């Protein structure tokens, strides 16, 4: 666990350092009268980032010198379980650009129903069609909220 | 009219990405037709939607860990843990509905008798006072990271940093955008919060219990939960009443009053509680106190709108637009020239809340049974509504990507024992905090003494310092005690 704690704190230090460099121009109190109220646009993000950096340094130091603690993962099952959720989720979100929200949501529901739930194909089909249909009725027809459409919508083949 | 409004509001509140503000805005053109015969009916319809959405918005927070409105963010801290980890979705929902009703009823009584006087007093709150209010909200929440105050401070600062991304509201300069046009308007708290809590929780659960695990929900999800909640409410009635009064007052204040009120309600409930360790794990006070404050604040936000023509929240701003469209001018004259309209609105607040409360209570067993939906359906469904919630905010896929990224970040930070609540509070209130600080400094020509120059601001700042000091002293003392116990143990072992 210790090395993960140190790595996480180091990642925060990196982000904070980048933010401090980006907003360094307005970091100091300006007494020349060029900035309204004496502080510019960079003051607030710079000092927020500074505190993040300082706290992350303290966390990294304490973790480095502290006890090893419990391992981050007990066996590989935990990592696999997370990856089984993360990978389809990322693929689905990326696919929305081409397939639109409704086709992706049907496929995503169907995949989980079959793969994780081991439902019969009839149930899988019902969920694949039913869920997008319900969301379409509520959002597009009911409240006129437009969700991303597929390339088939652009070609005039499907209404979504 | 009220029933239609309440029902529409409830549906809109439960659906992700749609809140009371958008629902009221969608219905505004319809109310023009209604207002031709009776403006009172038009405002009753809009008010019904507003109250319905307030109640409906908590459902997704408690059942799916996905917030609907800024002030329902705080329900993620204890509402979802009580519903899921403690296996009491019925109690979690009913606690929120009961507290909403008590808070709103109390606020409506205050509205009825003191609207003008309170609105006038609220106008004396300038940027220094509002800044002190925000500092106080942060101070009460430092204790949320009691296990590691350094990590809590770090999360607050990180939240403030994220809130600073985009155009600077004072000078118009882009900050931390690195040339990306998509984030010029900043990173919204909705996609970040949905990611941190909604997606992050799904990933954490999968790791803890394995994918496809079967929820062991209690078989008795029903009206017994309502009785249990009523007993719990009786124990906490003074907490609910006092946070309701605080919430009402915060609602009258312009800007983020309601959100600050809900966070402060939560922080105070924690400070006053004997079971501090239970907060964040499904403590009922952690649901009732902020919910009473948030609903009272929603009622309070109508006070300056009606009495002075200054809207206290985005939704009340849209309702005020409706008033202008219907040919009414909000302000002191409204009370004398259109008293039937004002009393119609006040009556709608009483009846609207009662109606929403009854509908919601009847729906508790049905809503709670959502948690019994099998994992293989519920999990992808939560991911899909998270995507809808993030996308429909600005019709932007960038917000969806932000949700996914923060989902992974939230999962990892939870694993590394970083407190997420202070981070979310800072993201939600960061922008307003910075704005009020800088407005104060501009008004004083850069002199920071303005923050403690006026009596109200000074009192609030002192309160903030006291609230900040209490958990820090408590942490230091408990550590000192633990160290002395350890030393004694070592000493005995050596002897």
Interface residues (C-beta under 8 A of the other chain):
Chain A: X4 X5 X8 X12 X16 X19 X22 X23 X29 X31 X35 X36 X37 X38 X39 X40 X41 X42 X44 X45 X48 X49 X51 X52 X55 X56 X58 X59 X62 X72 X73 X77 X78 X79 X81 X82 X84 X85 X86 X89 X90 X92 X93 X96 X97 X101 X105 X108 X109 X111 X112 X113 X115 X116 X117 X118 X119 X127 X131 X135 X138 X139 X143 X144 X145 X146 X147 X148
Chain B: X12 X15 X17 X18 X26 X148 X150 X151 X153 X154 X157 X158 X160 X161 X164 X165 X168 X170 X171 X173 X175 X176 X178 X199 X202 X203 X206 X207 X208 X210 X211 X212 X374 X375 X376 X377 X379 X380 X381 X383 X384 X387 X388 X391 X392 X395 X397 X400 X401 X404 X407 X408 X411 X412 X413 X415 X416 X418 X434 X437 X438 X439 X440 X441 X442 X443 X444 X445 X446
